[in-house]
């Protein structure tokens, strides 16, 4: 499957909620001055910079060269690298903590990513991660797939991985980590602008319109279908459901 294509400028200007919702995950991680922290899936660098502000020494990695370049342009003094979490191997990996926000649902090969992140931690190190959980954006995904079927379009790809607590806890355990906390919760997320739903699909769900001959018309039909459920108080709201986990690597 082709890698998701990111637009870093639109990510920052239309979807700033991604970083905003990650700030309290930093509190859960509780980075301390002098600790080495890996930001796994750093995007355009906002949370990497926030981690650095705690006094930690931070390395940010992301699989998208475009996102990393945007982060380097914005934060030239951060240590930012292009890396795939499924095959992550850092020569200087011996981190006190791993932080990951809104990234792991993009990696269906969850065991490979968990194993790589566990290997990056020193014995006694810890992890805090949040990403899409079971049921995340189910209304958007279901409606778009139904509309594709009605228009005799082939089924869309499925790039997302949305596990429940039990499934992902087992993934972490198999990677050698001990789960210390896990929460699955709804987080309706406001999308900016009258075209908020369409902009969200173009940014995060582009596979849902892949091969659609008239994407604008398709997205207009999708908006009509979802408006009764996802448009209220004058705004579009994505039906986010998030999984947050904390874990530790046993001390040697």
C-alpha positions in Angstrom: 0.0 0.0 0.0 1.3 3.4 -0.9 2.3 5.7 2.0 -0.2 8.4 2.9 0.7 11.7 1.3 0.8 14.6 3.8 0.3 18.4 3.2 2.3 19.9 6.0 0.9 23.5 5.5 -2.7 22.4 5.6 -1.9 20.1 8.6 -0.7 23.1 10.6 -3.4 25.6 9.4 -6.5 23.5 9.2 -5.8 20.7 11.6 -4.0 22.2 14.6 -6.2 20.2 16.9 -3.9 17.3 16.4 -1.1 19.0 18.4 -3.5 20.8 20.8 -5.1 17.5 21.9 -1.6 16.0 22.5 -0.5 18.5 25.2 -2.0 16.6 28.1 -0.3 13.4 26.9 2.9 15.2 27.8 1.6 15.5 31.3 1.0 11.7 31.4 4.5 11.1 30.2 5.9 13.5 32.8 9.3 14.2 31.1 12.0 15.4 33.4 14.9 17.8 32.8 17.8 15.9 31.3 15.9 12.9 30.2 16.2 11.6 26.6 12.7 11.4 25.0 11.8 10.0 21.6 8.8 11.7 19.9 7.6 8.8 17.6 5.6 10.5 14.8 6.7 14.1 15.4 4.7 15.6 12.4 5.5 19.3 12.0 7.2 19.5 15.4 4.8 21.3 17.8 4.8 18.6 20.4 8.5 17.9 19.9 9.1 21.5 20.8 6.7 21.3 23.8 8.6 18.2 25.0 11.9 20.1 24.7 10.5 22.9 26.8 10.3 20.6 29.8 14.1 20.4 29.8 14.3 17.0 28.1 16.6 16.1 25.3 14.2 15.2 22.5 14.7 13.3 19.2 11.7 13.5 16.8 11.1 11.0 14.0 8.5 10.8 11.3 8.1 8.7 8.2 7.1 11.7 6.1 10.1 13.7 4.7 7.7 16.6 3.9 6.5 16.7 7.5 10.1 16.5 8.9 11.2 19.3 6.6 8.4 21.5 7.7 9.3 20.8 11.4 13.0 21.6 10.6 12.0 24.9 9.0 9.9 25.8 12.0 12.2 24.5 14.7 15.8 24.4 13.2 17.4 23.6 16.6 15.5 20.4 17.1 16.9 16.9 16.4 14.5 15.7 13.7 14.9 12.6 11.6 13.0 10.7 8.9 12.4 7.2 10.1 9.8 4.5 9.7 8.5 3.2 13.1 8.1 -0.3 11.7 11.8 -0.6 11.1 13.1 2.0 13.5 16.8 1.5 14.5 18.6 4.5 16.0 22.3 4.1 16.8 21.8 6.3 19.8 18.6 4.6 21.0 18.6 4.4 24.8 15.7 6.6 25.7 14.2 7.3 29.1 10.8 7.8 27.5 8.8 7.4 24.2 6.0 9.7 23.3 3.6 9.2 20.4 0.5 11.2 19.6 -1.9 10.5 16.7 0.6 8.3 14.9 0.2 4.6 15.7 -3.2 4.2 14.0 -1.3 4.8 10.7 0.7 1.6 11.3 -1.3 -1.6 10.7 1.9 -3.5 11.5 1.4 -2.8 15.1 3.6 -5.6 16.5 6.6 -4.3 14.5 6.1 -0.8 15.7 5.7 -1.8 19.3 8.8 -4.0 19.2 10.9 -1.1 17.7 9.6 1.4 20.3 10.3 -1.0 23.1 13.9 -1.6 21.7 14.4 2.2 21.8 13.7 2.4 25.5 16.3 1.7 28.2 15.4 -0.8 30.8 13.0 1.0 33.2 11.9 3.4 30.5 8.3 4.4 29.8 5.9 5.0 27.0 2.9 7.3 26.6 0.8 7.0 23.4 -2.5 8.2 22.1 -4.1 7.3 18.8 -7.3 6.2 17.2 -9.1 3.4 19.0 -11.8 1.0 18.1 -14.7 2.9 16.6 -12.7 6.0 15.7 -14.4 8.0 12.8 -16.7 5.1 12.3 -19.5 7.3 11.0 -17.3 9.0 8.4 -15.7 5.7 7.3 -18.9 3.8 7.1 -20.8 6.5 5.1 -18.0 7.0 2.7 -17.6 3.3 2.0 -21.4 2.9 1.5 -21.4 5.9 -0.9 -18.5 4.3 -2.9 -20.5 1.0 -3.2 -23.6 2.9 -4.4 -21.5 4.5 -7.1 -20.1 1.1 -8.1 -16.6 2.1 -7.1 -14.1 -0.5 -5.8 -13.7 -0.8 -2.0 -11.4 1.8 -0.5 -8.1 0.7 1.1 -7.9 0.5 4.8 -4.7 2.2 6.1 -5.9 2.7 9.7 -5.5 0.5 12.7 -8.0 1.1 15.5 -7.6 -1.5 18.3 -9.4 -1.9 21.5 -7.7 -1.9 24.9 -7.3 -5.7 25.1 -5.8 -6.0 21.6 -3.3 -3.3 22.0 -2.3 -4.3 25.5 -1.5 -7.7 24.1 0.6 -6.1 21.4 2.6 -4.1 24.0 3.0 -7.2 26.2 4.4 -9.2 23.3 6.9 -6.5 22.7 8.1 -6.8 26.3 6.3 -3.8 27.8 4.1 -3.7 30.9 0.9 -1.7 30.5 0.4 0.7 33.4 -2.8 2.4 32.1 -5.2 2.2 29.2 -8.3 4.3 28.3 -10.7 4.2 25.4 -12.8 7.3 25.1 -14.9 9.4 22.8 -13.5 12.8 21.8 -15.8 14.6 19.3 -13.4 16.9 17.5 -14.5 20.2 15.9 -13.4 20.7 12.3 -12.8 24.2 11.1 -14.8 25.8 8.4 -18.0 25.1 6.4 -15.9 22.6 4.4 -14.5 21.1 7.6 -15.6 17.5 6.8 -14.3 17.7 3.2 -11.0 19.1 4.3 -10.7 16.4 6.9 -11.3 13.6 4.4 -8.8 15.2 2.0 -6.1 15.4 4.7 -6.7 12.2 6.7 -9.0 10.0 4.6 -7.8 10.5 1.1 -8.1 6.8 0.5 -11.9 7.2 0.8 -11.9 9.3 -2.4 -9.1 7.5 -4.2 -10.4 6.7 -7.7 -13.5 8.8 -7.4 -14.0 10.6 -10.7 -15.7 13.7 -9.2 -14.3 14.1 -5.7 -16.0 17.4 -5.0 -19.4 16.0 -5.8 -18.7 12.8 -3.8 -17.7 14.9 -0.8 -20.8 17.0 -1.1 -23.0 13.9 -1.1 -21.0 12.6 1.9 -21.6 15.9 3.8 -25.4 15.6 3.1 -25.4 12.1 4.5 -23.5 12.9 7.6 -24.9 16.4 8.4 -27.7 15.1 10.7 -25.1 13.3 12.8 -21.9 15.3 12.6 -22.9 18.9 12.1 -24.2 20.8 15.1 -23.6 24.1 16.9 -22.6 25.6 13.5 -19.7 23.2 13.0 -18.6 19.9 11.7 -17.4 17.4 14.3 -15.4 14.3 13.6 -16.5 11.2 15.6 -13.1 10.6 17.2 -12.6 7.8 19.6 -9.1 7.6 21.2 -7.0 5.0 22.8 -4.5 6.2 25.3 -1.9 3.9 26.9 1.0 4.1 29.2 3.5 1.4 29.6 7.0 0.6 31.0 9.9 -1.5 30.1 11.0 -3.7 32.9 14.2 -2.8 34.6 17.1 -5.1 33.9 
